[in-house]
Amino acid sequence: MRGTGPVLVVDDDPDLRGVLRELLEREGHPVVEAADGRKALTAAAAHEPALILLDARMPGMDAVAFAAAYRSGRTHPAPIVMMTGRVDATAVARAAGADALLTKPFGVDEVVALVQRLA
């Protein structure tokens, strides 16, 4: 990872967060979870993540708004990986300034390879 913090997994689906936590921890990466953008901002401030896996659609604060708020004032923000099944996935990822895109449904190997690439 670029930093020494955990991977921040941001998704309103608790099952997906749990699967990603189990997978990443098995690969040796500590994980912090958040169910929405506002909770993710709090978690990012508290834990200084090394990488953020971010769902595009969440209640309250979507990925684009989260990314803008998160990056505001930070000189070395963590890379953001957008996770989405939207048809316009590339446009949404670009709008959020994501460093990479995971299109849902994605495979275990794809997640692990992407995290390792950004490590």
C-alpha positions as CSV (number, residue, x, y, z in Angstrom):
1,M,0.0,0.0,0.0
2,R,1.1,3.6,-0.4
3,G,0.4,4.2,3.2
4,T,0.5,2.1,6.3
5,G,-3.2,2.3,7.1
6,P,-6.0,-0.2,6.4
7,V,-8.1,-0.7,3.4
8,L,-11.3,1.2,3.8
9,V,-14.2,-0.7,2.3
10,V,-17.2,1.6,1.7
11,D,-20.4,-0.1,0.6
12,D,-24.0,0.0,1.9
13,D,-24.2,-3.8,1.4
14,P,-23.0,-5.4,4.7
15,D,-22.6,-8.8,3.0
16,L,-20.2,-7.4,0.4
17,R,-18.3,-5.5,3.0
18,G,-18.0,-8.8,5.0
19,V,-16.8,-10.8,2.0
20,L,-14.2,-8.1,1.1
21,R,-13.0,-7.9,4.7
22,E,-12.5,-11.7,4.9
23,L,-10.7,-11.8,1.6
24,L,-8.4,-8.8,2.3
25,E,-7.6,-9.9,5.8
26,R,-6.7,-13.3,4.5
27,E,-4.3,-11.6,2.2
28,G,-2.7,-9.7,5.1
29,H,-4.5,-6.3,4.8
30,P,-6.2,-4.7,7.8
31,V,-9.7,-3.5,6.9
32,V,-12.0,-0.8,8.2
33,E,-15.7,-0.7,7.0
34,A,-18.2,2.0,6.4
35,A,-21.8,1.8,5.2
36,D,-22.0,5.2,3.6
37,G,-20.0,8.2,2.5
38,R,-20.4,10.2,5.7
39,K,-19.3,7.3,7.9
40,A,-16.4,6.7,5.4
41,L,-15.2,10.3,5.9
42,T,-15.1,9.8,9.6
43,A,-13.3,6.4,9.2
44,A,-10.8,7.9,6.8
45,A,-10.0,10.7,9.2
46,A,-9.5,8.3,12.1
47,H,-7.6,5.5,10.3
48,E,-5.8,7.2,7.4
49,P,-6.4,4.4,4.9
50,A,-3.8,3.2,2.4
51,L,-6.5,2.3,-0.1
52,I,-10.3,2.9,-0.4
53,L,-12.7,0.5,-2.1
54,L,-15.7,2.7,-2.8
55,D,-19.2,1.8,-3.9
56,A,-20.6,4.2,-6.5
57,R,-24.2,4.2,-5.2
58,M,-24.9,4.7,-1.5
59,P,-27.6,6.5,0.4
60,G,-26.9,10.1,1.5
61,M,-23.5,10.8,0.0
62,D,-22.6,9.1,-3.2
63,A,-19.1,8.2,-4.4
64,V,-18.5,11.4,-6.3
65,A,-19.4,13.6,-3.3
66,F,-17.3,11.4,-1.0
67,A,-14.3,11.5,-3.2
68,A,-14.4,15.3,-3.5
69,A,-14.8,15.7,0.3
70,Y,-12.1,13.1,1.1
71,R,-9.5,14.6,-1.2
72,S,-10.2,18.2,-0.2
73,G,-7.2,19.6,1.6
74,R,-5.2,16.3,1.6
75,T,-1.8,16.3,0.0
76,H,-1.4,12.5,-0.2
77,P,-4.9,11.0,-0.4
78,A,-5.2,7.2,-0.6
79,P,-6.0,5.7,-4.0
80,I,-9.7,5.2,-4.6
81,V,-11.0,2.1,-6.4
82,M,-14.6,2.6,-7.6
83,M,-16.9,-0.5,-7.3
84,T,-20.0,-0.4,-9.4
85,G,-22.3,-2.4,-11.6
86,R,-23.6,0.7,-13.3
87,V,-23.8,0.8,-17.1
88,D,-22.0,4.2,-17.0
89,A,-19.2,2.8,-14.7
90,T,-16.3,4.4,-16.5
91,A,-18.0,7.9,-16.5
92,V,-18.8,7.6,-12.8
93,A,-15.3,6.5,-11.9
94,R,-13.9,9.4,-13.9
95,A,-16.2,11.9,-12.2
96,A,-15.1,10.7,-8.8
97,G,-11.4,10.8,-9.9
98,A,-11.0,7.1,-9.1
99,D,-7.6,5.5,-9.6
100,A,-9.1,2.2,-10.7
101,L,-12.5,0.6,-11.4
102,L,-13.9,-2.8,-10.3
103,T,-17.1,-3.7,-12.2
104,K,-19.6,-5.7,-10.2
105,P,-19.8,-8.6,-10.1
106,F,-16.1,-9.0,-9.7
107,G,-14.0,-12.0,-8.9
108,V,-11.7,-12.7,-5.9
109,D,-8.6,-12.8,-8.1
110,E,-9.5,-9.4,-9.6
111,V,-9.8,-7.7,-6.2
112,V,-6.6,-9.3,-4.9
113,A,-4.7,-8.3,-8.1
114,L,-5.9,-4.8,-7.9
115,V,-5.1,-4.3,-4.3
116,Q,-1.6,-5.8,-4.9
117,R,-1.1,-3.5,-7.9
118,L,-1.9,-0.4,-5.9
119,A,0.3,-1.7,-3.0
